[in-house]
Amino acid sequence: MTLPINRIVIYTKKLPEMVAFYTRFFGFTAHQRDKDRIVELRPHHGGLTILLHSAATSQKEGQALIKLVFDVENVETSCAEFKLAGLDFGPVHKAEGYAFANAKDPSNNPISISSRAMTS
């Protein structure tokens, strides 16, 4: 059986900052049910829904071995646009036919913009 991945949970101690980050820079819309501890960040044009959950005191932020990758047509142009909006990515790296650049979200989780999906 093959099942699609539609949601990913990120544990955070900075819930308001994380909501602001992903809605501002990546265009997600925040939704929260009454009395629910989870905030859903839904993408406007399809893709993975991010579920933000308050982290326990014992949990360390940014320690998971995952990275959220956002597909873009042109990494250099996107880096410049993000910089104007207030998000600095690191240097643009060139790989086998595509490029990518890395940054961190407010909870220190790694994120990336990449043109890899555009080069299939």
DALINTA-V656647 format. One record per backbone hydrogen bond with DSSP energy under -1.0 kcal/mol. NH is the residue of the N-H (numbers start at 1). CO is the residue of the C=O. If there is no record, write none. Layout:
nh;co
NH;CO
NH;CO
This chain:
nh;co
8;49
10;51
12;53
18;14
19;15
20;16
21;17
22;18
23;19
24;20
25;21
28;22
29;42
31;40
36;33
39;52
40;31
41;50
42;29
49;6
50;41
51;8
52;39
53;10
55;12
59;56
66;64
68;110
70;112
72;114
78;74
79;75
80;76
81;77
82;78
83;79
84;80
85;81
87;82
90;102
93;100
95;98
97;95
100;93
101;113
103;111
105;109
108;105
111;103
112;68
113;101
114;70
115;99
118;115
119;116
